[in-house]
Amino acid sequence: MSLSGFAIADTCFLIDWAYWRYRDALFKLFKTVFVPEAVLREVKSEQTIEWVATALARGYLALYTETRDEIDFAIRIVERSRLVPGLRGVDLPEALCLAVGRLRGYTVLTENRGALMAAELLEELTGVVVWRALEVIREALKRGAIAGDPEQVFKLYEEETKHRFPHSELEAILNELRGKA
Amino acid sequence: MEEEAREIRRREANWSFIESQPPRLRAALKYYIETGDLYVASRIAGLTIEEFNELRKKAGIPNVS
């Protein structure tokens, strides 16, 4: 978890996360998960909107309104991601989450591969922590926010969201969790 | 990793469903299969990200990440 206890989530993360049974475990890992205002424009289904609105009302989620400085930094990340060979381009919505991660110390929740690569490779993003559902579930299992056989828990997520975890990364995490048991 | 993910998306996609879609949606689904980028694919489709994500599921394309 970030030192602040805060996270910021992009749409790609939330729309899958909202569809599975242990979705509220997220709120046991963070004090507040911020969502940029643009995220609300991207969700349409009753299930997701109800979950988001309820969590906003309870204070588990909060709207994040970006500042001019954060937008400027995010635009620089977009540009840099397209200049570095081998790095997949990042677009503004996920770049904004990365900028907030860097400037505010929030954990960034995303499924965007470009955002993950940018955090690993761009010097401007040194220290930014990026988690996908894979890492969020790992932490929830470690901290007891989700109980159950880890392999079954990850499988449930895949079934309920039509998500697929990379085989080698999932195996590494399952081994890590088994080692701790 | 990128290539492995692309192969999984290509292999598991319901191609007859994809080919039956209107041109804009078909192009967006194919773009998604190649890149895994939901945001840009949704813009190509003219849908919100969540609407496109539902189309992705109907097309049998896994989100690999």
gemmi code that builds the backbone of each chain (N, CA, C; Angstrom):
import gemmi

chains = {
    "A": [
        ("MET", (0.854, -1.206, 0.000), (0.000, 0.000, 0.000), (0.880, 1.242, 0.000)),
        ("SER", (0.397, 2.297, -0.622), (1.150, 3.538, -0.622), (1.198, 4.098, 0.799)),
        ("LEU", (2.175, 4.952, 1.064), (2.311, 5.526, 2.398), (1.057, 6.304, 2.779)),
        ("SER", (0.422, 6.907, 1.770), (-0.744, 7.734, 2.049), (-1.983, 6.902, 2.366)),
        ("GLY", (-1.992, 5.638, 1.952), (-3.209, 4.832, 2.099), (-4.240, 5.150, 1.038)),
        ("PHE", (-3.839, 5.949, 0.050), (-4.748, 6.321, -1.025), (-4.354, 5.625, -2.323)),
        ("ALA", (-5.359, 5.402, -3.142), (-5.106, 4.868, -4.478), (-5.921, 5.688, -5.469)),
        ("ILE", (-5.540, 5.598, -6.724), (-6.333, 6.215, -7.791), (-6.546, 5.163, -8.870)),
        ("ALA", (-7.796, 4.996, -9.285), (-8.135, 3.913, -10.215), (-8.584, 4.472, -11.546)),
        ("ASP", (-8.145, 3.810, -12.624), (-8.652, 4.225, -13.930), (-9.849, 3.353, -14.328)),
        ("THR", (-10.467, 3.706, -15.431), (-11.693, 3.010, -15.842), (-11.440, 1.540, -16.131)),
        ("CYS", (-10.319, 1.248, -16.800), (-10.042, -0.140, -17.192), (-10.016, -1.061, -15.977)),
        ("PHE", (-9.498, -0.567, -14.876), (-9.477, -1.376, -13.655), (-10.886, -1.526, -13.083)),
        ("LEU", (-11.576, -0.408, -12.934), (-12.860, -0.420, -12.206), (-13.952, -1.234, -12.896)),
        ("ILE", (-14.001, -1.178, -14.219), (-15.121, -1.833, -14.896), (-15.065, -3.351, -14.791)),
        ("ASP", (-13.885, -3.917, -14.684), (-13.805, -5.360, -14.433), (-13.975, -5.644, -12.948)),
        ("TRP", (-13.303, -4.839, -12.127), (-13.328, -5.063, -10.676), (-14.765, -5.013, -10.133)),
        ("ALA", (-15.578, -4.140, -10.709), (-16.955, -3.958, -10.226), (-17.817, -5.197, -10.451)),
        ("TYR", (-17.325, -6.131, -11.263), (-18.151, -7.286, -11.635), (-17.865, -8.531, -10.828)),
        ("TRP", (-17.064, -8.406, -9.761), (-16.824, -9.682, -9.068), (-17.210, -9.596, -7.604)),
        ("ARG", (-17.412, -10.760, -7.028), (-18.064, -10.852, -5.719), (-17.259, -10.239, -4.574)),
        ("TYR", (-15.934, -10.225, -4.684), (-15.114, -9.694, -3.591), (-14.670, -8.243, -3.839)),
        ("ARG", (-15.449, -7.523, -4.626), (-15.014, -6.180, -5.040), (-14.795, -5.244, -3.847)),
        ("ASP", (-15.566, -5.415, -2.759), (-15.416, -4.501, -1.624), (-14.135, -4.744, -0.825)),
        ("ALA", (-13.437, -5.831, -1.106), (-12.141, -6.072, -0.442), (-11.167, -4.933, -0.741)),
        ("LEU", (-11.376, -4.269, -1.864), (-10.513, -3.136, -2.235), (-10.481, -2.090, -1.121)),
        ("PHE", (-11.616, -1.922, -0.452), (-11.717, -0.858, 0.548), (-11.095, -1.256, 1.887)),
        ("LYS", (-10.672, -2.515, 1.975), (-9.927, -2.919, 3.171), (-8.424, -2.673, 2.979)),
        ("LEU", (-8.048, -2.380, 1.745), (-6.625, -2.142, 1.455), (-6.273, -0.661, 1.437)),
        ("PHE", (-7.256, 0.175, 1.152), (-6.993, 1.612, 1.024), (-8.008, 2.420, 1.827)),
        ("LYS", (-7.546, 3.549, 2.352), (-8.470, 4.441, 3.069), (-9.515, 4.982, 2.099)),
        ("THR", (-9.038, 5.433, 0.963), (-9.918, 5.972, -0.077), (-9.323, 5.634, -1.440)),
        ("VAL", (-10.186, 5.236, -2.350), (-9.755, 5.052, -3.738), (-10.364, 6.194, -4.549)),
        ("PHE", (-9.500, 7.017, -5.115), (-9.977, 8.140, -5.920), (-10.262, 7.691, -7.347)),
        ("VAL", (-11.284, 8.300, -7.925), (-11.570, 8.053, -9.345), (-11.629, 9.405, -10.062)),
        ("PRO", (-10.852, 9.560, -11.108), (-10.936, 10.804, -11.881), (-12.353, 11.019, -12.403)),
        ("GLU", (-12.744, 12.264, -12.519), (-14.116, 12.556, -12.948), (-14.457, 11.895, -14.284)),
        ("ALA", (-13.451, 11.794, -15.155), (-13.700, 11.217, -16.480), (-14.186, 9.774, -16.388)),
        ("VAL", (-13.818, 9.084, -15.321), (-14.226, 7.683, -15.168), (-15.749, 7.572, -15.132)),
        ("LEU", (-16.394, 8.513, -14.484), (-17.863, 8.440, -14.364), (-18.551, 8.526, -15.727)),
        ("ARG", (-17.915, 9.208, -16.644), (-18.507, 9.316, -17.984), (-18.375, 8.007, -18.764)),
        ("GLU", (-17.482, 7.133, -18.300), (-17.193, 5.907, -19.047), (-17.970, 4.697, -18.541)),
        ("VAL", (-18.636, 4.824, -17.384), (-19.378, 3.670, -16.879), (-20.865, 3.856, -17.175)),
        ("LYS", (-21.498, 2.783, -17.609), (-22.892, 2.859, -18.057), (-23.770, 1.790, -17.410)),
        ("SER", (-23.198, 0.657, -17.091), (-24.050, -0.450, -16.638), (-24.595, -0.164, -15.246)),
        ("GLU", (-25.787, -0.692, -15.005), (-26.440, -0.487, -13.721), (-25.581, -1.034, -12.587)),
        ("GLN", (-25.008, -2.208, -12.815), (-24.208, -2.853, -11.768), (-23.013, -1.982, -11.353)),
        ("THR", (-22.306, -1.459, -12.330), (-21.119, -0.656, -12.021), (-21.514, 0.683, -11.406)),
        ("ILE", (-22.520, 1.325, -11.984), (-22.919, 2.639, -11.483), (-23.427, 2.532, -10.046)),
        ("GLU", (-24.207, 1.492, -9.772), (-24.716, 1.308, -8.401), (-23.586, 1.105, -7.410)),
        ("TRP", (-22.626, 0.274, -7.798), (-21.497, 0.003, -6.904), (-20.683, 1.277, -6.671)),
        ("VAL", (-20.399, 2.004, -7.761), (-19.610, 3.239, -7.645), (-20.355, 4.272, -6.800)),
        ("ALA", (-21.644, 4.439, -7.065), (-22.410, 5.459, -6.322), (-22.489, 5.114, -4.833)),
        ("THR", (-22.701, 3.835, -4.535), (-22.763, 3.411, -3.128), (-21.424, 3.652, -2.436)),
        ("ALA", (-20.351, 3.289, -3.119), (-19.021, 3.474, -2.520), (-18.673, 4.956, -2.376)),
        ("LEU", (-19.136, 5.779, -3.313), (-18.928, 7.230, -3.181), (-19.685, 7.750, -1.954)),
        ("ALA", (-20.913, 7.273, -1.789), (-21.743, 7.730, -0.663), (-21.126, 7.336, 0.675)),
        ("ARG", (-20.479, 6.159, 0.711), (-19.882, 5.677, 1.957), (-18.476, 6.225, 2.190)),
        ("GLY", (-17.958, 6.916, 1.187), (-16.628, 7.508, 1.340), (-15.480, 6.573, 1.012)),
        ("TYR", (-15.794, 5.382, 0.497), (-14.726, 4.454, 0.091), (-14.094, 4.909, -1.228)),
        ("LEU", (-14.934, 5.421, -2.091), (-14.452, 6.033, -3.333), (-14.643, 7.538, -3.201)),
        ("ALA", (-13.819, 8.308, -3.903), (-13.995, 9.767, -3.944), (-13.610, 10.264, -5.325)),
        ("LEU", (-14.274, 11.309, -5.746), (-13.943, 11.883, -7.051), (-12.619, 12.615, -6.979)),
        ("TYR", (-11.845, 12.496, -8.029), (-10.574, 13.226, -8.092), (-10.642, 14.234, -9.232)),
        ("THR", (-10.492, 15.493, -8.886), (-10.452, 16.538, -9.909), (-8.999, 16.951, -10.108)),
        ("GLU", (-8.509, 16.724, -11.289), (-7.095, 16.956, -11.555), (-6.774, 18.445, -11.605)),
        ("THR", (-5.533, 18.786, -11.234), (-5.075, 20.176, -11.295), (-4.373, 20.425, -12.626)),
        ("ARG", (-4.145, 21.673, -12.925), (-3.444, 22.042, -14.167), (-2.035, 21.422, -14.201)),
        ("ASP", (-1.348, 21.451, -13.048), (0.002, 20.879, -12.975), (-0.016, 19.382, -13.287)),
        ("GLU", (-1.031, 18.692, -12.752), (-1.122, 17.246, -12.989), (-1.416, 16.944, -14.457)),
        ("ILE", (-2.254, 17.761, -15.058), (-2.543, 17.555, -16.486), (-1.281, 17.807, -17.314)),
        ("ASP", (-0.559, 18.873, -16.973), (0.686, 19.165, -17.707), (1.678, 18.010, -17.578)),
        ("PHE", (1.806, 17.491, -16.351), (2.728, 16.370, -16.132), (2.255, 15.140, -16.909)),
        ("ALA", (0.942, 14.911, -16.902), (0.393, 13.754, -17.621), (0.673, 13.873, -19.123)),
        ("ILE", (0.555, 15.069, -19.660), (0.837, 15.256, -21.096), (2.312, 14.953, -21.387)),
        ("ARG", (3.185, 15.344, -20.464), (4.617, 15.026, -20.652), (4.835, 13.511, -20.636)),
        ("ILE", (4.095, 12.801, -19.771), (4.215, 11.338, -19.732), (3.752, 10.734, -21.069)),
        ("VAL", (2.634, 11.248, -21.586), (2.138, 10.772, -22.891), (3.224, 10.948, -23.952)),
        ("GLU", (3.822, 12.136, -23.983), (4.852, 12.408, -24.997), (6.075, 11.510, -24.802)),
        ("ARG", (6.545, 11.405, -23.558), (7.736, 10.593, -23.272), (7.495, 9.133, -23.643)),
        ("SER", (6.266, 8.647, -23.376), (5.990, 7.229, -23.650), (6.086, 6.928, -25.140)),
        ("ARG", (5.941, 7.972, -25.960), (6.002, 7.758, -27.400), (7.382, 8.057, -27.979)),
        ("LEU", (8.282, 8.456, -27.114), (9.652, 8.737, -27.557), (10.626, 7.628, -27.166)),
        ("VAL", (10.262, 6.869, -26.134), (11.183, 5.840, -25.634), (10.973, 4.546, -26.429)),
        ("PRO", (12.027, 4.065, -27.105), (11.886, 2.837, -27.896), (11.456, 1.654, -27.020)),
        ("GLY", (10.543, 0.871, -27.537), (10.108, -0.326, -26.818), (9.007, -0.075, -25.816)),
        ("LEU", (8.724, 1.172, -25.557), (7.674, 1.497, -24.584), (6.351, 1.688, -25.322)),
        ("ARG", (5.338, 1.039, -24.795), (4.023, 1.184, -25.429), (3.445, 2.552, -25.078)),
        ("GLY", (2.828, 3.211, -26.037), (2.292, 4.547, -25.812), (1.234, 4.567, -24.717)),
        ("VAL", (1.251, 5.633, -23.926), (0.261, 5.809, -22.871), (-0.653, 6.947, -23.303)),
        ("ASP", (-1.948, 6.807, -23.051), (-2.889, 7.884, -23.364), (-3.193, 8.701, -22.118)),
        ("LEU", (-3.850, 9.823, -22.327), (-4.002, 10.796, -21.229), (-4.719, 10.254, -19.981)),
        ("PRO", (-5.796, 9.476, -20.108), (-6.480, 9.033, -18.874), (-5.573, 8.249, -17.928)),
        ("GLU", (-4.811, 7.298, -18.483), (-3.942, 6.529, -17.582), (-2.703, 7.345, -17.185)),
        ("ALA", (-2.264, 8.238, -18.091), (-1.133, 9.109, -17.745), (-1.498, 10.010, -16.566)),
        ("LEU", (-2.736, 10.429, -16.525), (-3.178, 11.270, -15.406), (-3.081, 10.504, -14.080)),
        ("CYS", (-3.485, 9.249, -14.094), (-3.371, 8.434, -12.871), (-1.899, 8.270, -12.480)),
        ("LEU", (-1.044, 8.062, -13.475), (0.389, 7.934, -13.176), (0.938, 9.240, -12.602)),
        ("ALA", (0.496, 10.358, -13.159), (0.969, 11.663, -12.665), (0.554, 11.856, -11.205)),
        ("VAL", (-0.674, 11.485, -10.892), (-1.145, 11.612, -9.500), (-0.373, 10.644, -8.607)),
        ("GLY", (-0.099, 9.467, -9.138), (0.711, 8.503, -8.385), (2.062, 9.066, -8.029)),
        ("ARG", (2.667, 9.764, -8.971), (4.005, 10.336, -8.742), (3.945, 11.570, -7.836)),
        ("LEU", (3.002, 12.440, -8.124), (2.979, 13.726, -7.401), (2.356, 13.613, -6.012)),
        ("ARG", (1.426, 12.661, -5.827), (0.717, 12.556, -4.546), (1.049, 11.289, -3.775)),
        ("GLY", (1.786, 10.377, -4.395), (2.146, 9.138, -3.703), (1.026, 8.122, -3.620)),
        ("TYR", (0.037, 8.225, -4.498), (-1.067, 7.265, -4.490), (-0.657, 6.006, -5.276)),
        ("THR", (-1.169, 4.871, -4.849), (-1.026, 3.647, -5.640), (-1.937, 3.768, -6.861)),
        ("VAL", (-1.416, 3.394, -8.021), (-2.192, 3.501, -9.261), (-2.807, 2.138, -9.586)),
        ("LEU", (-4.118, 2.099, -9.743), (-4.823, 0.857, -10.079), (-5.233, 0.919, -11.544)),
        ("THR", (-4.685, 0.028, -12.339), (-4.968, 0.034, -13.772), (-4.718, -1.342, -14.341)),
        ("GLU", (-5.347, -1.630, -15.475), (-5.034, -2.856, -16.214), (-4.285, -2.512, -17.497)),
        ("ASN", (-3.932, -1.262, -17.632), (-3.317, -0.806, -18.885), (-1.840, -1.182, -18.928)),
        ("ARG", (-1.481, -1.981, -19.917), (-0.103, -2.475, -20.043), (0.892, -1.325, -20.251)),
        ("GLY", (0.464, -0.320, -21.023), (1.344, 0.825, -21.274), (1.665, 1.561, -19.982)),
        ("ALA", (0.679, 1.704, -19.113), (0.896, 2.394, -17.838), (1.878, 1.618, -16.972)),
        ("LEU", (1.734, 0.305, -17.004), (2.635, -0.553, -16.218), (4.072, -0.412, -16.724)),
        ("MET", (4.232, -0.437, -18.040), (5.571, -0.322, -18.623), (6.153, 1.059, -18.357)),
        ("ALA", (5.318, 2.089, -18.468), (5.809, 3.461, -18.257), (6.343, 3.624, -16.834)),
        ("ALA", (5.626, 3.052, -15.867), (6.067, 3.178, -14.470), (7.390, 2.462, -14.253)),
        ("GLU", (7.613, 1.398, -15.030), (8.870, 0.652, -14.882), (10.034, 1.333, -15.587)),
        ("LEU", (9.726, 1.998, -16.709), (10.817, 2.447, -17.576), (11.087, 3.952, -17.572)),
        ("LEU", (10.102, 4.760, -17.235), (10.327, 6.208, -17.310), (10.901, 6.747, -15.993)),
        ("GLU", (12.002, 7.453, -16.120), (12.677, 8.018, -14.944), (11.748, 8.958, -14.167)),
        ("GLU", (10.899, 9.674, -14.911), (9.975, 10.625, -14.273), (8.991, 9.943, -13.329)),
        ("LEU", (8.831, 8.618, -13.491), (7.824, 7.901, -12.695), (8.464, 6.982, -11.650)),
        ("THR", (9.725, 7.218, -11.371), (10.422, 6.398, -10.379), (9.639, 6.380, -9.062)),
        ("GLY", (9.452, 5.185, -8.545), (8.781, 5.055, -7.243), (7.280, 4.914, -7.306)),
        ("VAL", (6.703, 5.089, -8.489), (5.239, 4.960, -8.582), (4.852, 3.478, -8.498)),
        ("VAL", (3.907, 3.179, -7.635), (3.435, 1.800, -7.465), (2.183, 1.598, -8.318)),
        ("VAL", (2.248, 0.630, -9.212), (1.106, 0.329, -10.085), (0.630, -1.090, -9.793)),
        ("TRP", (-0.630, -1.220, -9.500), (-1.224, -2.547, -9.262), (-2.329, -2.809, -10.265)),
        ("ARG", (-2.321, -4.051, -10.773), (-3.467, -4.558, -11.530), (-4.339, -5.357, -10.562)),
        ("ALA", (-5.408, -5.930, -11.080), (-6.227, -6.804, -10.218), (-5.357, -7.910, -9.635)),
        ("LEU", (-4.395, -8.375, -10.418), (-3.495, -9.444, -9.969), (-2.825, -9.080, -8.638)),
        ("GLU", (-2.285, -7.886, -8.563), (-1.588, -7.465, -7.336), (-2.576, -7.107, -6.219)),
        ("VAL", (-3.723, -6.543, -6.595), (-4.716, -6.189, -5.572), (-5.227, -7.462, -4.882)),
        ("ILE", (-5.517, -8.487, -5.683), (-6.006, -9.746, -5.096), (-4.909, -10.393, -4.240)),
        ("ARG", (-3.669, -10.347, -4.730), (-2.552, -10.889, -3.936), (-2.512, -10.225, -2.560)),
        ("GLU", (-2.584, -8.897, -2.551), (-2.512, -8.180, -1.273), (-3.725, -8.481, -0.401)),
        ("ALA", (-4.897, -8.588, -1.027), (-6.114, -8.881, -0.260), (-6.020, -10.259, 0.384)),
        ("LEU", (-5.455, -11.214, -0.336), (-5.276, -12.561, 0.224), (-4.250, -12.539, 1.359)),
        ("LYS", (-3.153, -11.831, 1.144), (-2.089, -11.763, 2.161), (-2.599, -11.164, 3.460)),
        ("ARG", (-3.438, -10.138, 3.333), (-3.889, -9.403, 4.520), (-5.208, -9.927, 5.085)),
        ("GLY", (-5.714, -10.990, 4.483), (-6.945, -11.584, 4.994), (-8.208, -10.829, 4.615)),
        ("ALA", (-8.104, -9.897, 3.678), (-9.296, -9.181, 3.223), (-10.172, -10.089, 2.357)),
        ("ILE", (-9.550, -11.117, 1.776), (-10.277, -12.170, 1.066), (-9.777, -13.493, 1.637)),
        ("ALA", (-10.730, -14.364, 1.967), (-10.345, -15.677, 2.482), (-10.611, -16.723, 1.405)),
        ("GLY", (-9.876, -17.817, 1.463), (-10.132, -18.897, 0.509), (-8.860, -19.365, -0.143)),
        ("ASP", (-9.007, -20.421, -0.918), (-7.865, -20.970, -1.631), (-7.454, -19.983, -2.724)),
        ("PRO", (-6.207, -19.509, -2.682), (-5.797, -18.471, -3.638), (-6.067, -18.829, -5.101)),
        ("GLU", (-5.779, -20.074, -5.460), (-5.968, -20.462, -6.866), (-7.444, -20.307, -7.266)),
        ("GLN", (-8.330, -20.708, -6.365), (-9.761, -20.605, -6.651), (-10.211, -19.136, -6.703)),
        ("VAL", (-9.628, -18.323, -5.846), (-9.998, -16.901, -5.821), (-9.622, -16.239, -7.151)),
        ("PHE", (-8.404, -16.493, -7.616), (-7.991, -15.912, -8.902), (-8.855, -16.459, -10.045)),
        ("LYS", (-9.178, -17.744, -9.968), (-10.006, -18.356, -11.016), (-11.399, -17.718, -11.049)),
        ("LEU", (-11.945, -17.450, -9.868), (-13.256, -16.793, -9.795), (-13.217, -15.432, -10.482)),
        ("TYR", (-12.150, -14.695, -10.210), (-12.037, -13.371, -10.840), (-12.036, -13.517, -12.365)),
        ("GLU", (-11.278, -14.489, -12.844), (-11.213, -14.690, -14.296), (-12.587, -15.050, -14.858)),
        ("GLU", (-13.299, -15.890, -14.155), (-14.606, -16.331, -14.656), (-15.625, -15.199, -14.632)),
        ("GLU", (-15.610, -14.436, -13.551), (-16.673, -13.437, -13.382), (-16.432, -12.163, -14.194)),
        ("THR", (-15.210, -11.940, -14.613), (-14.904, -10.701, -15.338), (-14.402, -10.945, -16.762)),
        ("LYS", (-14.263, -12.214, -17.132), (-13.677, -12.564, -18.450), (-12.283, -11.924, -18.589)),
        ("HIS", (-11.564, -11.989, -17.508), (-10.205, -11.475, -17.447), (-9.273, -12.681, -17.535)),
        ("ARG", (-8.037, -12.477, -17.945), (-7.081, -13.575, -17.962), (-5.754, -13.082, -17.393)),
        ("PHE", (-5.299, -13.734, -16.330), (-4.004, -13.363, -15.761), (-2.893, -14.064, -16.552)),
        ("PRO", (-1.783, -13.356, -16.772), (-0.657, -14.019, -17.456), (-0.198, -15.222, -16.625)),
        ("HIS", (-0.073, -16.364, -17.294), (0.176, -17.622, -16.601), (1.397, -17.566, -15.687)),
        ("SER", (2.513, -17.067, -16.232), (3.762, -17.097, -15.445), (3.665, -16.172, -14.223)),
        ("GLU", (3.022, -15.031, -14.388), (2.913, -14.092, -13.257), (1.970, -14.637, -12.193)),
        ("LEU", (0.898, -15.270, -12.644), (-0.040, -15.855, -11.686), (0.637, -16.981, -10.902)),
        ("GLU", (1.400, -17.815, -11.603), (2.103, -18.912, -10.930), (3.065, -18.375, -9.868)),
        ("ALA", (3.785, -17.308, -10.221), (4.749, -16.725, -9.274), (4.033, -16.231, -8.015)),
        ("ILE", (2.883, -15.618, -8.219), (2.137, -15.100, -7.061), (1.556, -16.246, -6.227)),
        ("LEU", (1.059, -17.282, -6.899), (0.524, -18.427, -6.147), (1.629, -19.093, -5.331)),
        ("ASN", (2.821, -19.196, -5.905), (3.954, -19.779, -5.163), (4.298, -18.909, -3.960)),
        ("GLU", (4.288, -17.605, -4.176), (4.577, -16.669, -3.091), (3.554, -16.846, -1.949)),
        ("LEU", (2.291, -16.946, -2.330), (1.238, -17.086, -1.319), (1.307, -18.438, -0.605)),
        ("ARG", (1.637, -19.474, -1.363), (1.780, -20.794, -0.742), (2.947, -20.797, 0.235)),
        ("GLY", (4.000, -20.081, -0.130), (5.194, -20.006, 0.732), (4.898, -19.340, 2.062)),
        ("LYS", (3.951, -18.437, 2.022), (3.608, -17.698, 3.251), (2.633, -18.472, 4.121)),
        ("ALA", (1.960, -19.460, 3.483), (0.895, -20.165, 4.243), (1.499, -21.036, 5.336)),
    ],
    "B": [
        ("MET", (5.638, -11.282, -23.369), (4.392, -11.010, -22.640), (3.340, -10.375, -23.560)),
        ("GLU", (3.754, -9.343, -24.295), (2.833, -8.684, -25.225), (2.346, -9.666, -26.291)),
        ("GLU", (3.303, -10.412, -26.845), (2.972, -11.344, -27.927), (2.112, -12.489, -27.408)),
        ("GLU", (2.425, -12.962, -26.196), (1.652, -14.045, -25.586), (0.192, -13.597, -25.384)),
        ("ALA", (0.034, -12.375, -24.888), (-1.312, -11.845, -24.646), (-2.082, -11.705, -25.960)),
        ("ARG", (-1.393, -11.235, -26.986), (-2.040, -11.063, -28.300), (-2.497, -12.416, -28.841)),
        ("GLU", (-1.659, -13.411, -28.693), (-1.993, -14.753, -29.182), (-3.226, -15.316, -28.467)),
        ("ILE", (-3.293, -15.078, -27.165), (-4.463, -15.558, -26.399), (-5.725, -14.863, -26.893)),
        ("ARG", (-5.638, -13.538, -27.092), (-6.819, -12.798, -27.568), (-7.247, -13.293, -28.948)),
        ("ARG", (-6.254, -13.493, -29.840), (-6.572, -13.964, -31.199), (-7.217, -15.345, -31.160)),
        ("ARG", (-6.630, -16.211, -30.357), (-7.066, -17.610, -30.315), (-8.480, -17.754, -29.746)),
        ("GLU", (-8.779, -16.985, -28.719), (-10.056, -17.187, -28.023), (-11.197, -16.321, -28.562)),
        ("ALA", (-10.867, -15.391, -29.433), (-11.903, -14.509, -29.978), (-12.918, -15.303, -30.801)),
        ("ASN", (-14.159, -14.858, -30.733), (-15.221, -15.442, -31.552), (-15.233, -14.670, -32.875)),
        ("TRP", (-14.518, -15.207, -33.857), (-14.308, -14.455, -35.096), (-15.583, -14.308, -35.924)),
        ("SER", (-16.459, -15.267, -35.836), (-17.699, -15.110, -36.620), (-18.543, -13.976, -36.028)),
        ("PHE", (-18.527, -13.862, -34.679), (-19.237, -12.732, -34.046), (-18.597, -11.412, -34.489)),
        ("ILE", (-17.262, -11.379, -34.466), (-16.553, -10.136, -34.825), (-16.862, -9.743, -36.272)),
        ("GLU", (-16.806, -10.714, -37.164), (-17.029, -10.407, -38.578), (-18.475, -9.996, -38.861)),
        ("SER", (-19.381, -10.356, -37.963), (-20.793, -10.006, -38.183), (-21.128, -8.588, -37.691)),
        ("GLN", (-20.168, -7.925, -37.056), (-20.422, -6.601, -36.488), (-20.347, -5.502, -37.560)),
        ("PRO", (-20.986, -4.360, -37.305), (-20.846, -3.215, -38.228), (-19.373, -2.795, -38.308)),
        ("PRO", (-18.988, -2.134, -39.399), (-17.565, -1.845, -39.646), (-16.830, -1.186, -38.481)),
        ("ARG", (-17.460, -0.216, -37.855), (-16.773, 0.521, -36.786), (-16.472, -0.387, -35.584)),
        ("LEU", (-17.459, -1.200, -35.225), (-17.265, -2.111, -34.084), (-16.282, -3.218, -34.442)),
        ("ARG", (-16.375, -3.684, -35.668), (-15.464, -4.740, -36.122), (-14.017, -4.239, -36.074)),
        ("ALA", (-13.814, -3.032, -36.560), (-12.453, -2.467, -36.559), (-11.947, -2.280, -35.129)),
        ("ALA", (-12.840, -1.844, -34.264), (-12.428, -1.619, -32.869), (-12.063, -2.938, -32.189)),
        ("LEU", (-12.842, -3.986, -32.442), (-12.548, -5.291, -31.832), (-11.212, -5.838, -32.340)),
        ("LYS", (-10.969, -5.663, -33.615), (-9.692, -6.140, -34.169), (-8.522, -5.326, -33.609)),
        ("TYR", (-8.734, -4.038, -33.464), (-7.693, -3.200, -32.844), (-7.410, -3.692, -31.425)),
        ("TYR", (-8.485, -4.005, -30.694), (-8.297, -4.471, -29.313), (-7.529, -5.793, -29.279)),
        ("ILE", (-7.861, -6.681, -30.190), (-7.155, -7.970, -30.229), (-5.660, -7.735, -30.450)),
        ("GLU", (-5.319, -6.814, -31.312), (-3.907, -6.558, -31.608), (-3.174, -5.832, -30.489)),
        ("THR", (-3.860, -4.942, -29.781), (-3.150, -4.078, -28.823), (-3.535, -4.294, -27.360)),
        ("GLY", (-4.741, -4.762, -27.118), (-5.223, -4.883, -25.730), (-5.566, -3.535, -25.112)),
        ("ASP", (-5.655, -2.493, -25.934), (-5.894, -1.141, -25.412), (-7.395, -0.823, -25.439)),
        ("LEU", (-8.014, -0.908, -24.269), (-9.465, -0.695, -24.183), (-9.860, 0.734, -24.517)),
        ("TYR", (-9.069, 1.674, -24.035), (-9.432, 3.084, -24.197), (-9.511, 3.465, -25.677)),
        ("VAL", (-8.446, 3.203, -26.403), (-8.434, 3.587, -27.822), (-9.479, 2.779, -28.598)),
        ("ALA", (-9.604, 1.498, -28.259), (-10.612, 0.668, -28.953), (-12.015, 1.223, -28.743)),
        ("SER", (-12.288, 1.682, -27.531), (-13.630, 2.240, -27.267), (-13.865, 3.509, -28.068)),
        ("ARG", (-12.786, 4.305, -28.258), (-12.922, 5.538, -29.060), (-13.162, 5.191, -30.525)),
        ("ILE", (-12.501, 4.162, -31.020), (-12.726, 3.736, -32.411), (-14.184, 3.285, -32.582)),
        ("ALA", (-14.674, 2.559, -31.570), (-16.040, 2.033, -31.646), (-17.102, 3.112, -31.459)),
        ("GLY", (-16.700, 4.229, -30.876), (-17.669, 5.276, -30.558), (-18.510, 4.912, -29.344)),
        ("LEU", (-17.926, 4.127, -28.436), (-18.618, 3.687, -27.222), (-17.847, 4.169, -25.997)),
        ("THR", (-18.509, 4.117, -24.831), (-17.741, 4.348, -23.603), (-16.865, 3.118, -23.367)),
        ("ILE", (-15.914, 3.267, -22.444), (-15.013, 2.135, -22.180), (-15.812, 0.933, -21.666)),
        ("GLU", (-16.772, 1.183, -20.791), (-17.523, 0.042, -20.246), (-18.395, -0.609, -21.320)),
        ("GLU", (-18.994, 0.199, -22.182), (-19.796, -0.388, -23.259), (-18.922, -1.252, -24.167)),
        ("PHE", (-17.728, -0.750, -24.452), (-16.832, -1.549, -25.292), (-16.400, -2.819, -24.560)),
        ("ASN", (-16.196, -2.702, -23.250), (-15.784, -3.881, -22.470), (-16.854, -4.974, -22.532)),
        ("GLU", (-18.117, -4.569, -22.541), (-19.197, -5.556, -22.672), (-19.161, -6.211, -24.054)),
        ("LEU", (-18.879, -5.404, -25.068), (-18.759, -5.956, -26.428), (-17.585, -6.941, -26.494)),
        ("ARG", (-16.491, -6.583, -25.836), (-15.318, -7.477, -25.771), (-15.708, -8.842, -25.200)),
        ("LYS", (-16.493, -8.818, -24.124), (-16.898, -10.091, -23.505), (-17.780, -10.899, -24.457)),
        ("LYS", (-18.716, -10.202, -25.129), (-19.589, -10.906, -26.076), (-18.770, -11.536, -27.205)),
        ("ALA", (-17.665, -10.875, -27.560), (-16.817, -11.380, -28.643), (-15.845, -12.443, -28.141)),
        ("GLY", (-15.936, -12.768, -26.853), (-15.100, -13.841, -26.299), (-13.629, -13.493, -26.185)),
        ("ILE", (-13.319, -12.201, -26.160), (-11.903, -11.798, -26.121), (-11.495, -11.561, -24.668)),
        ("PRO", (-10.555, -12.340, -24.153), (-10.143, -12.118, -22.759), (-9.317, -10.848, -22.603)),
        ("ASN", (-9.468, -10.218, -21.449), (-8.622, -9.079, -21.093), (-7.413, -9.651, -20.380)),
        ("VAL", (-6.278, -9.682, -21.053), (-5.089, -10.340, -20.501), (-4.190, -9.301, -19.849)),
        ("SER", (-4.098, -9.318, -18.529), (-3.159, -8.398, -17.863), (-2.951, -8.833, -16.422)),
    ],
}
model = gemmi.Model(1)
for chain_id, residues in chains.items():
    chain = gemmi.Chain(chain_id)
    for i, (resn, *xyz) in enumerate(residues, 1):
        res = gemmi.Residue()
        res.name, res.seqid = resn, gemmi.SeqId(i, " ")
        for name, pos in zip(("N", "CA", "C"), xyz):
            atom = gemmi.Atom()
            atom.name, atom.element = name, gemmi.Element(name[0])
            atom.pos, atom.b_iso = gemmi.Position(*pos), 0.0
            res.add_atom(atom)
        chain.add_residue(res)
    model.add_chain(chain)
structure = gemmi.Structure()
structure.add_model(model)
structure.setup_entities()
